[in-house]
Amino acid sequence: MNKAKRISQWLVGIVVGLYLAVTLLVNIPFVQRWMADGVSSVLEDIVGTNVDIGRVEPDWNGRLIITDLAVDDQKGQEMLRVARLAARISLRDIIHRRIRIGNAQIFGLHANLYQECPQCDPNFKFLIDAFASKDTTTHTPLDLRISQLLVRRGNIRWQQPYADGLTSNLDIRDLNLTARLGCLTDDSIALRIKRLDFREETNELNVSEMSFFVEANKQAAQLSDFELKMPGSNLSIPSLTARYTLGQGKPKLNHLLGSLKARLSPTDFVSLVPRLAELDDVAIVSAHFETNDDRLTLSSLHLQDAGGQLRLAANGWADALLQGKDSLRARLNVEDLYAESALFAPYLPTGNKVGTILNKLSSVRAKGEVAYNRGEMKGELTAKSPMGDIMLSGNGHTNGRVDANLKA
């Protein structure tokens, strides 16, 4: 009995001693650099380009920390650099062909991505090909979950040339991301972006904060709790659902249903639409909408400026959206339109009856409808003003001529 007890004590002591020895070894800088050299060599054999790693720090809880990772592209230019990459991976799930990452951290990300010509592969495609399965006879289903993903101080550059000689450039700076990947499989995804913020230098866009939750499969998708904040603007989409068809050709959107609320400042989008520099009023918008194939139904639209000079409440529809202006038909029912003269006076014609009457108004409140039918536009509005009721009608023709009539 005493002999068996002594043997068990020795076995426990040996196991604990080995654990402590390995733990101490993997925390010695020389051993960490030695492991980094080994991992770099293996990765270089896989991807076929230069890979440098500063240190590799594993632990017994399945956490792996890699510092100072750098990967070159096939032209010998630095494509990817990460100051610190850490992840806690469940080894037991890997055995069952599932990838479960408890916590993933990417700090100090720098990515330089580009295409040399419109027909060329992007410079990162070789990296995807290197880790793609070479076995085409069997398929291992994708099953990935990440409890938490943190990206801090990310910088991503992208350059893409077009056939006409122009180039699309993106230069994302100071990217910070907190996210949770609920699942990613061959046919579905569930992703929650808890917070995303960045600056885009090329187009001078500044996203102060973005968050949303999205679920999607091969037939439908749902976006919820979408919030976007910019220095002078914000956009909220409580819910947006979509049904679509994914075939061999282009995806087809069959149905879309949603609503939005927004406060939009022109200064946030001047780099994308330079003519917005002529505007300085903030627009406040809310809408409920639905599409079926190429028909849009706008069940409600509310628009106003922050100064209160313009307010619009309307609903409407548009048909044949995807068939060009020669087939497009649309109607906007104006339930209530309020406008002050300071808003429309600079655009009124002079020297005719319409301009003379409207120039005398301090404000106008109207209702009516505006219709568009295959290039022809027609509108009728009944307005109330301090001067009395006004009937305004007009027609716009494909040749650019506009006919207007006014009765006061």
Secondary structure as UniProt FT lines:
FT   HELIX           2..26
FT   HELIX           29..47
FT   STRAND          51..52
FT   STRAND          55..58
FT   TURN            60..61
FT   STRAND          63..72
FT   TURN            74..75
FT   STRAND          78..89
FT   HELIX           91..95
FT   TURN            96..97
FT   STRAND          99..114
FT   TURN            118..119
FT   TURN            123..124
FT   HELIX           125..131
FT   STRAND          143..161
FT   TURN            163..164
FT   STRAND          167..185
FT   STRAND          188..200
FT   TURN            201..204
FT   STRAND          205..217
FT   STRAND          220..229
FT   STRAND          234..245
FT   STRAND          252..264
FT   HELIX           266..268
FT   TURN            270..272
FT   HELIX           274..278
FT   STRAND          283..292
FT   TURN            293..294
FT   STRAND          295..305
FT   TURN            306..307
FT   STRAND          310..319
FT   TURN            321..322
FT   TURN            325..327
FT   STRAND          329..340
FT   HELIX           341..344
FT   HELIX           345..347
FT   HELIX           353..359
FT   STRAND          363..373
FT   TURN            374..375
FT   STRAND          376..385
FT   TURN            386..387
FT   STRAND          388..396
FT   TURN            398..399
FT   STRAND          402..407
//
